[in-house]
Amino acid sequence: MNVRTVSDLSPADRSALFDRSSGVEEAHATAREIIDRVRKEGDNALRAYAREFDDCEIGNVEITSEAARAAEEIDPELKAHIETAAENIRTFHETQVPEDWRRSFEGRELGRRFRPIERVGVYTPGGTASYPSSALMGIIPADVAGVDHIAVATPPAETLDTATLAAIHAAGADSVYQSGGAQAIAALAYGTETVPATEKIVGPGNRFVTAAKADVRGDVEIDFLAGPSELLVVADETADPELIAADMIAQAEHDPNAACVAVTDDPELTTAITEAIDAQASARAREEIVREALAGDASGVFLARSLSEAVLFAEEYAPEHLSIQAEEEEALLERIDSAGSVFLGPYTPVAAGDYASGTNHVLPTNGGARVTGGLSVETFLRSTTVQRLDRDALSALRSTITTLAETEGLEAHAASVEQRFEE
């Protein structure tokens, strides 16, 4: 991995770093075809796609009882760790629940109330892989928000992953269905004979899942379009290069398209990080994926002329995960607004947030942190404003309302106010 200098980046370099693509463009045509077929054929299409894409035959599409059974049969030690993670995630998200409020403003009683969405779909990656953490992250905030029905879709397999199923059950899902990819998103969006149509779909997935979420958006709400995993580390001369390398490799093992970046103002640290990455990657089971990701145009180790330039770089990058490993970590954090989740100090690896610290790991990528945050209780809530005016309060606003209404050519609006003062 070569060290690059921030000030010497070309326009093409900056585009690769700051205008990252989710890589789903080529998946849209296939996703639309799958969605259309599921809308027409329902459960039969889900079974056909299970044979085609997952190489397995499924009988019942619904596997809620299998999830409950997995929670009882799973290894007790693993079950305990799932429950610990679930408890931490639930505790953190319970602090996010907003309270209804009403206040008086000179005869105007104004307020806001919050109500959960009624039916939510959560996509949980699975199949031959095991992602119990994604189940916890998607389901628990919806449960804490009070969603009436949480439907979960997870890819089918000849032998379903018991850890993922147990986590789905522990998190509080109401129903579970074995379907993956774009076909699962279609089922959650439009419903089938077995799968209920939902009002909002959340959760990470591959490029076909992301493409399908983009295509159904408008008919159903979604959280956001997530791409490959991202990490940006801001570090000074006090940082440990071995720990920075370990964090970058950890994110790189997700996907060959993962974006992993470190930026520092210390030339010696840049060299130490690259050397540590090379040494550590050789010992990792997914070395080939790691090295491919770290060699990508959106990854690298960068030397800034100052920590101020490093901060500007980080703000423009707007990473999914931001790690700050520096002596003045709080001061640096205050200067960076755009990041999905922040990890402060040498003992806060991104893996902690991925699994068990309590924060949510479903986060915006591709610069999405400039305009939105990660999955939270608020993702599953609706807000309604409430107001009541007495006669004096309306009288005080009477002229303002009628003047603005008449200016806009909406005479009936003005009349609806004036009528209340007719003798």
C-alpha positions in Angstrom: 0.0 0.0 0.0 1.5 3.3 -1.1 1.3 6.5 1.0 -0.3 9.4 -0.8 -0.2 13.1 0.1 -3.6 14.8 0.6 -2.5 18.1 -1.1 -1.3 16.2 -4.2 -4.5 14.3 -4.9 -5.7 14.8 -8.5 -9.3 15.4 -9.4 -9.6 11.7 -10.4 -8.2 10.7 -7.0 -10.6 12.9 -5.2 -13.5 11.6 -7.1 -12.6 8.0 -6.3 -12.3 8.9 -2.6 -15.2 11.3 -2.1 -17.8 10.2 -4.7 -17.9 6.6 -3.9 -20.4 4.4 -5.7 -22.6 1.8 -4.1 -21.9 -0.4 -7.1 -25.5 -1.3 -7.7 -26.1 0.3 -11.1 -25.6 -2.9 -13.0 -27.9 -4.8 -10.7 -31.0 -2.7 -11.3 -32.3 -4.5 -14.4 -32.1 -7.9 -12.7 -33.6 -6.5 -9.5 -36.6 -5.0 -11.4 -37.2 -8.3 -13.2 -37.2 -10.2 -9.9 -39.5 -7.7 -8.3 -42.0 -8.0 -11.1 -42.0 -11.7 -10.9 -42.6 -11.8 -7.2 -45.5 -9.3 -7.5 -47.1 -11.6 -10.1 -46.3 -15.1 -8.7 -45.9 -14.5 -5.0 -44.6 -17.5 -2.9 -44.0 -19.5 -6.0 -41.5 -17.0 -7.2 -39.8 -17.1 -3.8 -39.4 -20.8 -4.1 -38.2 -20.7 -7.6 -35.5 -18.1 -6.7 -34.5 -20.2 -3.7 -33.7 -23.0 -6.2 -32.0 -20.7 -8.6 -29.9 -18.5 -6.3 -29.6 -20.4 -3.1 -29.5 -24.0 -4.5 -32.1 -25.2 -2.1 -35.7 -26.3 -2.0 -38.0 -24.6 0.5 -41.4 -25.8 1.7 -42.9 -23.3 4.1 -41.8 -19.8 3.4 -42.5 -18.8 7.0 -40.0 -20.1 9.5 -41.0 -18.2 12.7 -41.2 -21.5 14.7 -37.7 -22.5 13.5 -36.3 -19.3 14.9 -37.9 -20.0 18.2 -36.6 -23.5 18.2 -33.1 -22.3 17.3 -33.1 -20.0 20.3 -33.7 -23.1 22.5 -31.2 -25.4 20.8 -28.3 -23.1 20.2 -25.0 -23.5 22.1 -25.6 -22.0 25.6 -22.4 -20.0 25.5 -23.2 -18.5 22.1 -26.8 -17.8 23.3 -25.4 -15.9 26.3 -23.3 -13.7 24.1 -26.2 -13.0 21.8 -28.3 -12.0 24.8 -25.5 -9.8 26.1 -25.2 -8.0 22.8 -29.0 -7.7 22.6 -29.2 -6.2 26.0 -26.6 -3.6 25.3 -28.2 -2.7 22.0 -31.6 -2.4 23.6 -30.4 -0.3 26.5 -28.7 2.2 24.1 -31.8 2.4 21.8 -34.2 2.9 24.7 -32.5 6.2 25.5 -33.6 7.4 22.0 -37.3 7.1 22.6 -38.7 10.7 22.4 -41.5 12.0 24.7 -44.7 13.6 23.5 -44.9 17.2 24.5 -47.3 20.2 24.6 -46.4 23.8 25.4 -48.4 27.1 25.7 -47.4 30.1 23.6 -49.7 33.0 24.5 -52.9 31.2 24.0 -51.5 28.8 21.4 -51.1 25.3 22.7 -48.6 23.5 20.4 -47.0 20.1 20.6 -45.6 17.0 19.0 -46.4 13.4 19.5 -44.7 10.2 18.3 -46.2 7.0 17.1 -44.5 3.8 15.7 -44.9 2.7 12.1 -47.3 -0.3 12.2 -45.6 -2.8 9.9 -41.8 -3.0 9.3 -39.7 -5.4 7.2 -36.2 -6.1 8.3 -33.7 -7.7 5.9 -31.1 -9.9 7.7 -28.3 -11.3 5.6 -27.8 -15.0 6.1 -28.1 -18.2 4.0 -24.8 -20.1 4.2 -23.3 -17.2 6.2 -23.9 -16.2 9.8 -24.9 -12.6 10.7 -26.7 -12.6 14.0 -25.4 -9.1 14.7 -27.3 -7.7 11.7 -30.5 -9.3 13.1 -30.1 -7.6 16.4 -29.3 -4.2 14.9 -32.3 -4.2 12.6 -35.0 -5.6 14.8 -34.2 -4.2 18.3 -34.7 -0.5 17.5 -38.0 -1.3 15.7 -39.1 -3.3 18.8 -38.1 -0.5 21.2 -40.0 2.0 19.0 -43.1 -0.1 19.5 -43.7 -1.3 15.9 -46.8 -3.5 15.9 -45.5 -6.2 13.5 -41.8 -6.8 12.6 -41.4 -9.2 9.7 -37.9 -10.5 9.0 -36.6 -11.9 5.7 -33.3 -13.9 5.7 -31.9 -16.0 2.8 -32.8 -19.7 2.7 -30.3 -22.6 2.9 -30.4 -26.4 3.1 -29.4 -25.9 6.8 -30.5 -22.5 8.1 -28.0 -20.7 10.3 -29.1 -21.3 13.9 -27.1 -18.3 15.3 -28.9 -15.9 13.0 -32.3 -17.4 13.7 -31.7 -17.4 17.4 -30.7 -13.7 17.2 -33.8 -12.9 15.2 -35.9 -14.5 17.9 -34.0 -12.8 20.8 -34.4 -9.4 19.1 -38.2 -9.6 19.1 -39.3 -10.4 15.6 -43.0 -11.2 15.1 -42.6 -13.3 11.9 -39.6 -14.8 10.0 -39.5 -15.7 6.3 -36.8 -17.6 4.3 -36.1 -15.4 1.3 -33.1 -13.5 0.3 -31.9 -10.9 -2.3 -34.1 -8.7 -4.3 -37.0 -11.2 -4.1 -37.1 -10.8 -0.3 -37.3 -7.0 -0.7 -40.1 -7.4 -3.2 -42.0 -9.7 -0.8 -41.7 -7.3 2.1 -42.7 -4.3 -0.1 -45.7 -5.8 -1.9 -46.6 -9.0 0.1 -47.2 -12.5 -1.1 -49.6 -15.2 0.0 -47.5 -15.7 3.1 -45.3 -12.6 3.6 -47.2 -9.5 4.7 -46.6 -6.2 2.9 -44.8 -3.8 5.2 -44.6 0.0 5.3 -40.9 0.4 5.7 -37.9 -1.9 4.9 -34.5 -1.6 6.6 -31.3 -3.6 6.7 -28.1 -4.2 4.8 -27.6 -6.6 1.9 -25.7 -7.2 -1.3 -26.0 -5.1 -4.4 -29.2 -6.8 -5.5 -30.8 -6.1 -2.2 -29.7 -2.4 -2.4 -30.9 -2.1 -6.0 -34.3 -3.6 -5.1 -34.6 -1.2 -2.1 -34.0 1.7 -4.6 -36.6 0.3 -7.0 -39.4 -0.2 -4.4 -38.7 3.2 -2.7 -41.8 5.3 -3.3 -44.2 2.4 -2.9 -42.6 1.6 0.5 -40.2 3.6 2.7 -36.6 2.4 3.2 -33.8 3.4 5.6 -31.1 4.2 3.0 -29.1 2.7 0.3 -26.0 1.1 1.8 -22.8 0.2 -0.1 -19.6 -1.6 0.9 -18.2 -1.0 4.4 -16.1 2.1 5.1 -13.6 3.2 7.7 -11.6 6.4 8.0 -9.0 6.8 10.8 -7.7 10.2 11.8 -4.5 9.8 13.8 -1.6 11.8 15.2 1.9 10.8 16.3 0.6 9.3 19.5 -1.4 6.6 17.7 -0.4 2.9 17.6 0.1 1.9 14.0 -0.5 -1.8 14.8 -4.0 -0.9 16.1 -4.8 1.3 13.1 -3.7 -1.5 10.7 -5.8 -4.0 12.6 -8.9 -1.8 12.3 -8.4 -1.2 8.6 -7.9 -4.9 7.9 -11.0 -5.7 9.9 -13.1 -3.5 7.7 -11.3 -4.7 4.6 -12.3 -8.3 5.2 -15.9 -7.5 4.6 -15.7 -7.0 0.9 -13.2 -6.4 -1.9 -14.9 -3.1 -2.5 -14.6 -1.9 1.1 -13.1 1.5 1.6 -10.4 1.8 4.3 -8.5 5.0 4.9 -6.0 6.4 7.4 -5.0 10.1 7.4 -2.3 11.6 9.6 0.0 14.5 9.8 2.9 12.3 10.9 5.2 10.9 8.1 6.6 8.2 10.3 3.2 7.0 11.2 2.2 6.6 7.6 5.1 4.3 7.0 4.5 2.3 10.2 0.8 1.8 9.3 1.6 0.5 5.8 4.2 -1.9 7.2 1.9 -3.1 9.9 -0.9 -3.7 7.3 1.4 -5.8 5.1 2.5 -7.9 8.0 -0.9 -8.4 9.6 -2.7 -9.1 6.4 -0.6 -12.1 5.8 -2.0 -13.8 8.9 -5.6 -13.2 8.1 -7.9 -15.9 6.8 -9.4 -13.6 4.2 -6.1 -12.1 3.1 -7.0 -12.0 -0.6 -10.1 -10.0 0.1 -8.3 -7.7 2.5 -5.5 -6.9 0.1 -7.9 -6.3 -2.8 -9.9 -3.9 -0.7 -6.9 -2.0 0.6 -5.6 -1.7 -3.0 -8.8 0.0 -4.1 -9.0 3.6 -5.3 -11.2 4.5 -2.3 -8.6 3.1 0.2 -5.2 4.2 1.3 -2.9 5.8 3.8 -2.7 9.6 3.4 -0.3 12.2 4.7 -1.8 15.6 5.6 0.2 18.8 6.1 -1.6 19.3 9.4 -4.3 17.8 11.6 -6.5 20.6 10.3 -6.1 19.3 6.8 -6.8 15.8 8.0 -10.0 17.0 9.6 -11.1 18.7 6.3 -10.3 15.4 4.5 -12.4 13.4 7.0 -15.3 15.8 6.7 -15.3 15.6 3.0 -15.0 11.8 3.1 -18.0 11.5 5.4 -17.2 7.9 6.4 -19.5 5.2 7.6 -17.1 4.6 10.5 -14.8 7.3 11.8 -12.0 6.3 14.2 -10.1 9.0 16.0 -6.8 7.9 17.5 -5.1 11.0 18.7 -4.2 12.9 21.9 -6.8 15.6 21.4 -9.6 13.2 20.2 -12.5 15.2 21.6 -11.2 18.4 20.0 -10.9 16.7 16.7 -14.4 15.2 17.0 -15.9 18.6 17.6 -14.6 19.7 14.2 -16.0 16.7 12.2 -19.8 16.6 11.7 -20.2 14.0 8.9 -19.7 10.4 10.1 -22.1 7.5 10.6 -20.5 6.3 13.9 -17.5 7.5 15.7 -14.9 5.5 17.7 -12.7 7.4 20.1 -9.4 6.2 21.4 -7.2 3.1 21.1 -9.5 0.8 23.0 -12.6 1.4 20.8 -12.3 -0.8 17.7 -15.0 -0.6 15.1 -15.7 -4.2 15.9 -17.1 -3.2 19.3 -19.8 -1.2 17.6 -20.3 -3.9 15.0 -21.3 -6.4 17.7 -21.8 -5.4 21.3 -21.2 -1.9 22.6 -24.8 -1.0 21.9 -24.7 1.5 19.0 -26.2 0.5 15.7 -24.0 -0.8 12.9 -26.5 -0.2 10.1 -25.0 3.1 8.9 -25.0 5.4 5.8 -22.2 4.9 3.3 -21.1 6.6 0.1 -21.0 10.0 1.8 -24.6 9.6 3.1 -23.4 10.7 6.5 -23.5 14.3 5.2 -27.3 14.2 5.3 -28.4 11.3 7.5 -27.6 9.1 10.5 -27.7 5.4 11.1 -30.6 3.1 12.0 -32.2 4.3 15.3 -35.5 4.2 17.1 -36.5 7.4 15.2 -36.2 5.4 12.0 -39.4 3.6 13.0 -41.4 6.5 14.4 -43.8 9.0 12.9 -44.2 12.5 14.4 -47.5 14.5 14.4 -47.8 18.1 15.4 -50.7 19.1 17.6 -52.2 22.6 18.2 -55.0 24.4 19.9 -55.7 28.1 19.7 -58.1 30.1 21.9 -60.0 33.1 20.4 -57.5 35.7 21.6 -54.6 33.8 20.1 -56.3 33.4 16.7 -57.3 37.1 16.9 -53.7 38.1 17.4 -52.7 36.1 14.3 -55.8 37.1 12.3 -54.2 39.8 10.2 -51.0 37.9 9.5 -52.9 34.8 8.3 -55.4 36.6 6.1 -52.8 38.9 4.5 -50.5 35.9 3.7 -53.5 33.8 2.4 -54.7 36.6 0.1 -51.2 37.3 -1.1 -51.0 33.6 -2.2 -54.5 33.9 -3.8 -56.1 31.5 -1.4 -59.2 33.5 -0.5 -60.9 30.6 1.2 -58.1 30.3 3.7 -58.6 33.9 4.7 -62.4 33.4 4.9 -62.0 30.4 7.2 -60.4 32.7 9.7 -62.7 35.7 9.2 -65.8 33.5 9.6 -64.8 32.8 13.2 -65.1 36.5 14.1 -68.5 37.2 12.4 -71.3 38.3 14.8 
